[in-house]
Amino acid sequence: ISNISNALAGRLTGAVIQQGGGEPGNDAATILVRGVATLGNNSPLIVVDGIPGRDLNSINPSDIENISVLKDASAAIYGAAAANGVILVTTKRGKEGEPLTVNYGFYEGFISPTRLPDLADAPTYAQMIRELQSYEGVDEANMMFSSDDVEKFKSGKYPWTHPNTDWYADAMNKSSQTRNHNLSLSGSKGAINYYTSFGTQWDDGIFRNGSTEFRRYNIKSAIDAKINEYLTMGLDINFSQENKTYPSVSAGSNFDALQRQYPTTPAIWPNGLAGPDNIGYGTNPVVTATDQTGFDESKKYFLNNIFSASLKIPGVKGLVVSSYYAYDIINGTQKVFQKPWTLYALDTQAYLAAGNTGAEDGSAFLIGSKRGPSDIWLRDTNQNASTKTFNFKVDYTRTINGVHNISAFYAYENSEYAFNSVEAYRRNLLSYQLPYLFTGGQAQKDNNEKVSIDARVNYFGRISYNYKEKYLFQFSLR
């Protein structure tokens, strides 16, 4: 569970976090959703409304009622999957006797990096190289940069031959935008409690003119019906859609390139054309973070459903039998389209031979070269997954003489998971404007399918006893 604490940087305290007031988007539920999303392979088990394994990132934080963090023995009832702890998420429902309540909230925000590397500017870098070469005994005439070069970098008057490039400033915005809207209706009518909501989330990317974008749409409906004094039934339907857009060159590659670029070469020439590739791979983040290289677009659809029932056994006080059936579906598509891009290098020898000093326009001396793939290629992927979960539980709770509190349950659960993915690949597409497989060539085309199935049966239970809420005992098995 320490992984969770590290990820959230001390922003959560206690075992149960109630979502309450405060600034929208900064409540505990939102912070936890964002924090857990960063944990990677050390993630705890996510249990949403009693269903293990659901995607926390697909949930609208405004729909979260409360969150519990379990660790050690308290998490053991979830088995080996809980080795890194458990996050129990309970979403909102209508409450008995609640009048019709309508809530609308939104926020508009700005997100900026906490810290970026402070890199050397061009004159500092050139002077450092001179000092290094002097230690190595390199003659002044053979040094990479002369003392005159250092002064020209400082002056800023010679952008064509002596640029002073701040790569982070040229490639990145100081901040990106985030936007959220949420509308919910809840209440109670007779024997029926209801809650329904609609939410949207939009996040922009941090790269300047970048093609990174995220959109999510959520619809939730929860209905509980009290059939009689013994029987209660419920229906939950949760739908979300995520649209993600990225450049075809990964964010990791672009950030890596930002730190490796030389400040003595231009990111962008004074006429607006992209600067040269000086570290290989054709990676100029001013270009490769945009759609000039292609795109990586994905859409994912989540549909989570639960049908539940609870029966109080007549004549046996505290004995309840409950069951639910959950059917979760995830469908997704991804289209990765990559095309060559052009970077421009200055023919410095010809430029200077024409009598230029570095201050004059050098557009006529720029030489464009293709980078990236040699042709246009496309990979299409379609994925679908389903999880079916059936749970049956017997629960008994009793207080004796006002001091002895006893609770116990025993449950049976089975689940089935199926995943299927089909992908196809083609090269030599006819046009940048037609990112479709049928426009590709017949040579080197490929396709593949992946399948995964999993099933399990669980028996688990717990006995708890406490005396005056002071002495506690608990035994769990699975």
Phi, psi and omega per residue, in radians:
I1 nan -0.282 3.102
S2 -1.075 -0.471 3.094
N3 -1.051 -0.681 3.124
I4 -1.138 -0.793 -3.127
S5 -1.041 -0.758 3.137
N6 -1.105 -0.733 -3.093
A7 -1.148 -0.614 -3.086
L8 -1.571 -0.032 3.045
A9 0.914 0.761 3.035
G10 1.313 0.272 -3.068
R11 -1.535 -0.063 3.102
L12 -2.119 2.460 3.043
T13 -2.339 2.626 3.117
G14 1.488 2.986 -3.093
A15 -1.584 -0.468 -3.123
V16 -2.167 2.242 -3.108
I17 -2.004 2.052 3.109
Q18 -1.605 2.329 3.057
Q19 -1.336 2.214 -3.097
G20 -2.402 -2.449 -3.074
G21 -1.340 -2.683 -3.108
G22 1.626 -3.093 -3.100
E23 -1.211 2.336 3.090
P24 -0.990 2.414 3.120
G25 1.519 -0.202 3.124
N26 -1.988 0.145 3.112
D27 -1.246 2.944 -3.050
A28 -1.079 -0.662 -3.111
A29 -1.103 -0.785 -3.137
T30 -1.130 -0.752 -3.141
I31 -1.075 -0.734 -3.122
L32 -1.181 -0.734 3.110
V33 -1.018 -0.792 -3.139
R34 -1.189 -0.666 -3.095
G35 -1.188 -0.817 -3.121
V36 -1.112 -0.511 -3.127
A37 -1.109 -0.293 -3.095
T38 -1.653 0.010 -2.952
L39 -1.420 -0.363 3.084
G40 1.160 -2.380 -3.036
N41 -1.218 -0.237 3.123
N42 -1.623 0.296 -3.068
S43 -1.112 2.529 2.994
P44 -1.285 2.938 3.053
L45 -1.268 2.264 3.112
I46 -1.704 2.191 3.110
V47 -2.142 1.975 -3.096
V48 -1.930 2.064 -3.125
D49 0.916 0.662 3.084
G50 1.529 -0.092 -3.089
I51 -1.792 2.005 -3.132
P52 -1.252 2.603 2.957
G53 1.527 0.043 3.117
R54 -1.268 2.740 -3.057
D55 -1.440 1.972 -3.130
L56 -1.138 -0.543 -3.087
N57 -1.239 -0.279 -3.136
S58 -1.513 -0.069 -3.074
I59 -1.564 2.423 2.993
N60 -1.308 2.057 -3.112
P61 -0.978 -0.472 3.131
S62 -1.198 -0.296 3.125
D63 -1.541 -0.042 -3.068
I64 -1.498 2.211 3.103
E65 -1.481 -0.904 3.095
N66 -2.730 2.886 -3.113
I67 -2.362 2.322 3.065
S68 -2.078 2.468 3.103
V69 -1.945 2.074 3.134
L70 -1.901 2.547 3.053
K71 -2.590 2.962 3.068
D72 0.921 -2.312 -3.021
A73 -1.117 -0.597 -3.112
S74 -1.179 -0.406 3.121
A75 -1.588 -0.198 -2.996
A76 -1.123 -0.415 -3.103
I77 -1.150 -0.264 3.074
Y78 -1.589 0.069 3.012
G79 1.398 -2.808 -3.056
A80 -1.116 -0.455 3.139
A81 -1.118 -0.278 -3.094
A82 -1.698 0.355 -3.089
A83 -1.032 -0.521 3.124
N84 -1.800 0.383 3.131
G85 1.655 3.047 -3.104
V86 -2.345 2.362 2.993
I87 -1.883 1.959 3.100
L88 -1.664 2.080 -3.125
V89 -1.999 2.208 3.066
T90 -2.011 2.192 -3.127
T91 -1.602 2.901 -3.020
K92 -1.282 2.636 3.093
R93 -2.471 2.853 3.030
G94 -1.232 2.616 -3.103
K95 -1.969 2.504 -3.118
E96 -1.050 2.310 3.128
G97 1.438 -0.019 -3.116
E98 -1.368 2.262 3.061
P99 -1.243 2.904 3.091
L100 -0.995 2.146 -3.115
T101 -2.181 2.226 3.121
V102 -1.998 2.196 3.117
N103 -2.141 2.338 3.018
Y104 -2.295 2.320 3.107
G105 -2.504 2.652 3.062
F106 -2.656 2.785 2.972
Y107 -2.559 2.645 3.070
E108 -2.215 2.199 -3.049
G109 -2.446 3.051 3.116
F110 -2.240 2.377 -3.132
I111 -2.063 2.264 3.132
S112 -2.327 2.695 3.118
P113 -1.058 2.448 3.084
T114 -1.122 -0.715 -3.127
R115 -2.744 2.437 3.048
L116 -2.151 2.645 3.127
P117 -1.063 2.482 3.079
D118 -1.690 1.744 -3.033
L119 -1.596 2.728 3.137
A120 -1.175 2.506 3.042
D121 -1.431 3.105 -3.021
A122 -1.094 -0.840 -3.132
P123 -1.123 -0.650 3.105
T124 -1.127 -0.764 -3.140
Y125 -1.101 -0.792 -3.118
A126 -1.109 -0.718 3.132
Q127 -1.147 -0.667 3.117
M128 -1.097 -0.745 3.114
I129 -1.110 -0.691 3.112
R130 -1.071 -0.787 -3.129
E131 -1.117 -0.740 3.135
L132 -1.067 -0.790 -3.123
Q133 -1.211 -0.529 3.090
S134 -1.174 -0.646 3.081
Y135 -1.115 -0.524 -3.119
E136 -1.515 0.000 3.094
G137 1.414 0.340 3.122
V138 -1.277 2.356 3.131
D139 -1.182 2.578 -3.120
E140 -0.935 -0.713 -3.083
A141 -1.182 -0.365 -3.099
N142 -1.809 0.061 -3.131
M143 -1.222 2.657 -3.121
M144 -1.085 -0.679 3.137
F145 -2.234 2.427 3.060
S146 -1.598 2.949 3.075
S147 -1.110 -0.534 3.080
D148 -1.158 -0.653 3.084
D149 -1.056 -0.761 -3.130
V150 -1.034 -0.756 -3.134
E151 -1.163 -0.653 3.122
K152 -1.186 -0.657 3.057
F153 -1.079 -0.702 -3.131
K154 -1.157 -0.661 -3.009
S155 -1.207 -0.583 -3.081
G156 1.285 0.167 -3.082
K157 -1.606 -0.108 -3.036
Y158 -2.193 1.143 -3.026
P159 -1.167 -0.370 -3.093
W160 -1.415 -0.517 3.141
T161 -2.016 -0.395 -3.081
H162 -2.375 1.155 3.112
P163 -1.297 2.750 3.052
N164 -2.165 1.654 -2.907
T165 -1.745 2.207 2.943
D166 -1.739 1.696 -2.997
W167 -1.120 -0.659 3.124
Y168 -1.139 -0.681 3.129
A169 -1.197 -0.640 -3.107
D170 -1.345 -0.527 -3.032
A171 -1.732 -0.359 -3.013
M172 -2.176 2.600 2.966
N173 -1.405 2.751 3.094
K174 -1.194 -0.465 3.127
S175 -2.728 2.859 3.034
S176 -2.166 2.887 -3.050
Q177 -1.743 2.673 3.000
T178 -2.406 2.522 -3.033
R179 -2.551 2.410 -3.112
N180 -2.491 2.396 3.021
H181 -2.286 2.483 3.126
N182 -2.581 2.311 3.099
L183 -2.238 2.252 -3.141
S184 -2.387 2.629 3.059
L185 -2.273 2.331 3.139
S186 -2.555 2.791 3.114
G187 2.836 -2.900 -3.112
S188 -2.468 2.389 3.123
K189 -2.367 1.857 -3.096
G190 1.116 -2.149 -3.114
A191 -1.630 0.175 -3.068
I192 -2.027 2.255 2.991
N193 -1.878 2.466 -3.055
Y194 -2.484 2.656 3.026
Y195 -2.591 2.272 3.078
T196 -2.478 2.592 -3.098
S197 -2.644 2.752 3.028
F198 -2.371 2.275 -3.115
G199 -2.435 2.662 3.069
T200 -2.317 2.589 3.087
Q201 -2.397 2.338 3.103
W202 -2.366 2.323 3.082
D203 -2.312 2.361 3.102
D204 -1.682 2.877 3.134
G205 -1.549 2.861 -3.068
I206 -1.547 -0.329 -3.102
F207 -1.341 2.463 3.121
R208 -1.179 2.272 -3.074
N209 0.998 0.335 -3.111
G210 -1.259 2.819 -3.118
S211 -1.786 0.202 3.140
T212 -1.345 2.305 3.129
E213 -2.774 2.544 3.107
F214 -2.319 2.310 3.056
R215 -2.335 2.450 3.083
R216 -2.423 2.437 3.082
Y217 -2.165 2.320 -3.114
N218 -2.197 2.396 2.982
I219 -2.294 2.254 -3.140
K220 -2.307 2.456 3.046
S221 -2.498 2.252 3.116
A222 -2.312 2.197 -3.125
I223 -2.235 2.257 3.056
D224 -2.099 2.238 -3.115
A225 -2.122 2.199 3.077
K226 -1.589 1.809 -3.068
I227 -1.229 -0.786 3.034
N228 -2.698 -2.921 -3.067
E229 -1.209 -0.208 -3.111
Y230 -1.897 -0.633 -2.952
L231 -1.899 2.266 3.051
T232 -2.231 2.407 3.131
M233 -2.236 2.627 -3.097
G234 -2.449 2.675 3.089
L235 -2.418 2.184 3.106
D236 -2.088 2.276 3.044
I237 -2.266 2.127 3.140
N238 -2.226 2.153 3.132
F239 -2.189 2.431 3.029
S240 -2.547 2.617 3.073
Q241 -2.245 2.299 3.097
E242 -2.048 2.260 3.040
N243 -2.038 2.118 3.137
K244 -2.130 2.347 3.090
T245 -2.235 2.282 3.122
Y246 -2.360 2.827 2.920
P247 -1.218 2.872 -3.130
S248 -1.276 -0.331 3.049
V249 -1.639 2.256 -2.993
S250 -1.145 2.722 3.085
A251 -1.069 -0.635 3.117
G252 -1.075 -0.727 3.115
S253 -1.146 -0.694 -3.119
N254 -1.199 -0.718 3.108
F255 -1.182 -0.671 3.087
D256 -1.064 -0.741 -3.131
A257 -1.163 -0.631 3.131
L258 -1.015 -0.683 -3.084
Q259 -1.387 -0.306 -3.066
R260 -1.767 -0.198 -3.096
Q261 -1.217 2.623 3.127
Y262 -1.482 2.380 3.080
P263 -1.240 -0.173 -3.118
T264 -1.596 0.061 3.054
T265 -2.111 2.591 -3.030
P266 -1.410 2.455 2.943
A267 -1.329 -0.693 3.132
I268 -2.391 2.312 3.071
W269 -1.256 2.758 -3.126
P270 -0.966 -0.389 3.127
N271 -1.569 0.075 3.065
G272 1.680 -0.139 3.116
L273 -1.367 2.668 -3.081
A274 -1.224 2.462 -3.141
G275 -1.268 3.098 -3.031
P276 -1.357 2.927 3.027
D277 -1.586 2.006 -3.100
N278 -1.984 0.101 3.100
I279 -2.218 0.096 -3.129
G280 1.579 2.933 3.101
Y281 1.213 0.050 3.119
G282 1.199 0.409 -3.024
T283 -1.632 1.735 2.917
N284 -2.009 1.867 -3.006
P285 -1.018 -0.415 3.077
V286 -1.075 -0.494 3.132
V287 -1.763 -0.843 -2.965
T288 -1.283 -0.208 3.047
A289 -1.549 0.005 -3.124
T290 -1.919 -3.115 3.128
D291 -1.444 0.146 3.086
Q292 -1.164 -0.350 3.130
T293 -1.696 -0.086 -3.037
G294 2.106 -2.675 -3.108
F295 -2.751 2.836 3.044
D296 -2.297 1.765 -3.071
E297 -1.976 2.380 3.094
S298 -2.433 2.582 3.035
K299 -2.258 2.408 3.137
K300 -2.354 2.364 -3.113
Y301 -2.097 2.233 3.122
F302 -2.001 2.314 3.015
L303 -2.329 1.899 -3.108
N304 -1.972 2.147 -3.076
N305 -2.215 2.470 3.062
I306 -2.379 2.246 2.965
F307 -1.982 2.165 -3.017
S308 -2.313 2.758 3.090
A309 -2.606 2.553 3.132
S310 -2.395 2.298 -3.074
L311 -2.233 2.100 2.997
K312 -1.419 2.182 -3.078
I313 -1.301 2.055 -3.132
P314 -1.066 2.382 3.070
G315 1.522 -0.159 3.116
V316 -2.162 1.707 -3.085
K317 -1.105 2.253 3.086
G318 1.560 -0.074 -3.110
L319 -1.705 2.148 -3.097
V320 -2.285 2.361 3.035
V321 -1.957 2.266 -3.108
S322 -2.401 2.760 -3.140
S323 -2.712 2.703 3.000
Y324 -2.582 2.733 3.021
Y325 -2.240 2.148 -3.121
A326 -2.025 2.395 3.125
Y327 -2.300 1.922 -3.095
D328 -1.934 2.361 3.136
I329 -2.216 2.372 3.013
I330 -2.248 2.144 3.043
N331 -2.097 2.449 -3.118
G332 -2.591 2.636 3.043
T333 -2.307 2.587 3.094
Q334 -2.466 2.384 3.106
K335 -2.255 2.002 3.100
V336 -1.912 2.039 -3.042
F337 -2.161 2.133 -3.129
Q338 -2.255 2.436 -3.131
K339 -2.346 2.811 3.085
P340 -1.148 2.688 3.042
W341 -2.279 2.883 -3.024
T342 -2.012 2.276 3.005
L343 -2.049 2.703 -3.020
Y344 -2.161 2.299 3.085
A345 -2.034 2.556 3.136
L346 -1.491 2.289 2.986
D347 -1.376 1.454 -2.988
T348 -1.055 -0.717 -3.106
Q349 -1.082 -0.814 3.133
A350 -1.188 -0.652 3.141
Y351 -1.080 -0.823 -3.139
L352 -1.242 -0.616 3.132
A353 -1.117 -0.412 3.120
A354 -1.442 0.105 3.080
G355 1.604 0.189 3.130
N356 -1.491 2.688 -3.097
T357 -1.900 -0.208 -3.032
G358 2.024 -0.278 3.115
A359 -1.594 -0.444 -3.065
E360 -1.423 2.736 -3.133
D361 -1.032 2.220 -3.123
G362 -1.955 0.335 -3.076
S363 -0.963 -0.664 -3.085
A364 -1.213 -0.235 -3.075
F365 -1.882 0.157 3.095
L366 -1.444 2.380 -3.139
I367 -2.034 2.046 3.134
G368 -1.471 2.527 3.095
S369 -2.473 2.488 -3.133
K370 -1.337 2.455 3.086
R371 -2.263 2.927 -3.129
G372 1.473 -2.644 -3.100
P373 -1.203 2.745 -3.137
S374 -1.337 -0.306 3.128
D375 -2.546 -3.106 -3.129
I376 -1.579 2.256 3.117
W377 -2.305 2.807 -3.057
L378 -2.534 2.410 3.015
R379 -2.214 2.127 3.083
D380 -1.876 2.360 3.130
T381 -2.304 2.357 3.027
N382 -2.143 2.257 -3.103
Q383 -2.244 2.554 2.988
N384 -2.580 2.519 -3.126
A385 -2.494 2.612 3.084
S386 -2.468 2.544 3.083
T387 -2.304 2.211 3.099
K388 -2.007 2.224 -3.088
T389 -2.270 2.232 3.057
F390 -2.087 2.334 -3.084
N391 -2.354 2.381 3.066
F392 -2.324 2.236 -3.025
K393 -2.387 2.451 3.004
V394 -1.962 2.176 -3.013
D395 -2.203 2.349 3.134
Y396 -2.315 2.269 -3.140
T397 -2.366 2.331 -3.092
R398 -2.684 2.494 3.017
T399 -2.058 2.218 -3.078
I400 -1.958 2.211 3.118
N401 0.976 0.364 3.064
G402 1.324 -0.012 -3.077
V403 -2.220 -0.462 -3.114
H404 -1.718 1.930 -3.111
N405 -1.863 2.069 -3.084
I406 -2.128 2.348 3.019
S407 -2.512 2.507 -3.132
A408 -2.697 2.614 2.997
F409 -2.583 2.736 3.023
Y410 -2.414 2.399 -3.015
A411 -2.424 2.663 3.010
Y412 -2.093 2.416 -3.139
E413 -2.563 2.410 2.979
N414 -2.311 2.629 -3.123
S415 -2.495 2.598 3.092
E416 -2.303 2.332 -3.122
Y417 -2.203 2.390 3.108
A418 -2.427 2.353 -3.122
F419 -2.323 2.446 3.110
N420 -2.495 2.374 3.133
S421 -2.426 2.293 3.097
V422 -2.176 2.267 3.122
E423 -2.293 2.644 3.121
A424 -2.387 2.602 -3.032
Y425 -2.422 2.382 3.032
R426 -2.494 2.674 3.094
R427 -2.041 3.052 3.063
N428 0.981 0.861 3.065
L429 -1.155 2.692 -3.016
L430 -1.241 -0.575 -2.986
S431 -2.681 2.645 3.010
Y432 -1.100 -0.466 -3.036
Q433 -1.489 -0.068 -3.080
L434 -2.214 1.333 -3.117
P435 -1.432 1.122 -3.102
Y436 -2.303 2.554 -3.048
L437 -1.053 -0.623 -3.058
F438 -1.156 -0.270 3.116
T439 -1.535 -0.024 -3.114
G440 -1.472 2.880 3.134
G441 -1.382 2.973 -3.115
Q442 -1.519 -0.359 -3.107
A443 -1.377 2.451 3.037
Q444 1.074 0.340 3.066
K445 -1.304 2.762 -3.035
D446 -2.663 2.769 3.018
N447 -2.643 2.804 -3.071
N448 -2.778 2.766 3.088
E449 -2.377 2.469 3.083
K450 -2.194 2.420 -3.125
V451 -2.353 2.433 3.070
S452 -2.470 2.323 3.069
I453 -2.299 2.611 -3.097
D454 -2.702 2.487 3.074
A455 -2.561 2.596 3.102
R456 -2.670 2.715 3.070
V457 -2.178 2.325 -3.096
N458 -2.173 2.452 2.942
Y459 -2.154 2.211 -3.085
F460 -2.664 2.741 -3.126
G461 -2.884 3.038 -3.109
R462 -2.710 2.478 3.032
I463 -2.127 2.243 -3.131
S464 -2.239 2.462 3.094
Y465 -2.471 2.425 2.971
N466 -2.499 2.589 3.130
Y467 -1.934 1.941 3.138
K468 0.998 0.519 -3.125
E469 1.019 0.412 -3.067
K470 -2.046 -0.791 3.121
Y471 -1.891 2.191 -2.972
L472 -2.110 2.496 3.042
F473 -2.480 2.417 3.107
Q474 -2.575 2.403 3.115
F475 -2.278 2.279 -3.127
S476 -2.186 2.615 3.039
L477 -2.487 2.707 3.077
R478 -2.608 nan nan
